[in-house]
Amino acid sequence: MSDQSAPSLFEAGTLQHPYAAYQWLRDHEPVHFEPMLNVHVVTRYDLVREAIRDTRTFSSRYDSFLGKAQELMFLAAPAAVQARLKAVAAEMVPTPPTMLTLDEPEHSRYRSLVSKLFTAAQMKLSEPGVLRVIRQTIDGFGSRRELDFMAAFGFPVPLTIIAERLGIPEEDRPFFNDAATAAAAALRLSAVEPLEMVRRAELARDLQKLLIRLIEARRSEPRDDMISILATSRLADEDRHLSHGECLGILNQFLVAGHETTTSTFGWGMLVLCQQPALQEELRAEPKLVRTFVEEVLRLESPVQGLPRLVTRDTELGGYALAAGSMIMLRYGAANRDERQFEDPDRVDLRREKAGMQLAFGSGVHHCIGAPLARQELTLGFPALLACMDDIRLVPDRALPEAEPSFILRNLPELHIRFEPRG
């Protein structure tokens, strides 16, 4: 890559293999203007942390950024598709900003309603249920010695667990899984075919209808699930229940954060184990190293590569001038491979000190509320897989797994592996 020209992060090849571009930007333009989305991309660890901490200057009210990206895709669609998308949108309940796209104190006003689900005590109580889902899914491998790991484990485990947490009835699970996967796909900001845009929009509409039905049912007969908590909670300062739109906004965030990040990390972690087979035995010999392994995979292949922030006042970041009203993109995937923060950053180091300093779940007041659940699934899931699978390797006659091109999320659509039964 030339030292004279900055790379474009929107080229398909760069979206799939961004790390050389991140390296160039960290070294030459740690705050870099990307004209396609009119956004300033921040790639160095110290600058990303600085912006995360300064919530007054760098606001989380970035709805307009996502809206602009979606508008560009909408305008590129044929007229008939645009008309159908407008018709579907007219049937949907508007969702106001809630947690992810609010600043303090409004952010905590909503976050506090569901934070009780992710305390250390709640995580301990949930462990048997998480293990049950993991073991049942592994049992489903049967006698197979070759499978698409993403289809067989990476996707279904987090989806099943988040469905149980939310309180989705068994009969609605197939539809829910399809709709939740589509909701995550929409956040990748990847180019899609017009008919797929319509399919996703219709799934989003129908998912809203399902969730509203469940919200109303839980207000009458609450259960031990997240929908019941949201349905029965009241905003103390206004002495009212959450609106349907507020409930849907919070639930939509958990749909994506509750399964997409975990699915992605299961996939990248399994790929690492296939490419570095010595790690398999090292983790079996010292199970306590699984926690560091999980942090290292999260760091190496951040499931959320970046999120935007709105600049609220004229300021500077790393000596780079930013005007009020500008958008910056905090690039977690670049910061997590910054050699200024992590020695030998492109390598998995099972004995890395302070591995948890990685930013895959963000930091500060907007640190991912579901991070304890994701870590629980991952730290229970990998040992269970290693206990039943030996000599895990890639299927040799298939192409190397590739990330799906995406500006926001980073995932493996499929991962074909072979293994020998163990135990």
Stockholm file with secondary structure:
# STOCKHOLM 1.0

chainA/1-423         MSDQSAPSLFEAGTLQHPYAAYQWLRDHEPVHFEPMLNVHVVTRYDLVREAIRDTRTFSSRYDSFLGKAQELMFLAAPAAVQARLKAVAAEMVPTPPTMLTLDEPEHSRYRSLVSKLFTAAQMKLSEPGVLRVIRQTIDGFGSRRELDFMAAFGFPVPLTIIAERLGIPEEDRPFFNDAATAAAAALRLSAVEPLEMVRRAELARDLQKLLIRLIEARRSEPRDDMISILATSRLADEDRHLSHGECLGILNQFLVAGHETTTSTFGWGMLVLCQQPALQEELRAEPKLVRTFVEEVLRLESPVQGLPRLVTRDTELGGYALAAGSMIMLRYGAANRDERQFEDPDRVDLRREKAGMQLAFGSGVHHCIGAPLARQELTLGFPALLACMDDIRLVPDRALPEAEPSFILRNLPELHIRFEPRG
#=GR chainA/1-423 SS CCSSSCCCTTSHHHHHSCHHHHHHHHHHCSEEEEGGGTEEEECCHHHHHHHHHCTTTEESCCHHHHHHHHHHHHHTSCHHHHHHHHHHHHTSCCCCCCSTTCCTTHHHHHHHHHGGGGSHHHHHHHHHHHHHHHHHHHHTTTTCSEEEHIIIIITHHHHHHHHHHHTCCGGGHHHHHHHHHHHHHHTTCCCCCHHHHHHHHHHHHHHHHHHHHHHHHHHHSCCSSHHHHHHHCEETTTTEECCHHHHHHHHHHHHHHTTHHHHHHHHHHHHHHHHCTHHHHHHHHCGGGHHHHHHHHHHHTCSBCCEEEEECSSEEETTEEECTTCEEEECHHHHTTCTTTSSSTTSCCTTCTTGGGCCTTCCGGGSCTTHHHHHHHHHHHHHHHHHHEEEEEECTTSCCCCCCCCSSBCCCSCCEEEEEECC
#=GC SS_cons         CCSSSCCCTTSHHHHHSCHHHHHHHHHHCSEEEEGGGTEEEECCHHHHHHHHHCTTTEESCCHHHHHHHHHHHHHTSCHHHHHHHHHHHHTSCCCCCCSTTCCTTHHHHHHHHHGGGGSHHHHHHHHHHHHHHHHHHHHTTTTCSEEEHIIIIITHHHHHHHHHHHTCCGGGHHHHHHHHHHHHHHTTCCCCCHHHHHHHHHHHHHHHHHHHHHHHHHHHSCCSSHHHHHHHCEETTTTEECCHHHHHHHHHHHHHHTTHHHHHHHHHHHHHHHHCTHHHHHHHHCGGGHHHHHHHHHHHTCSBCCEEEEECSSEEETTEEECTTCEEEECHHHHTTCTTTSSSTTSCCTTCTTGGGCCTTCCGGGSCTTHHHHHHHHHHHHHHHHHHEEEEEECTTSCCCCCCCCSSBCCCSCCEEEEEECC
//
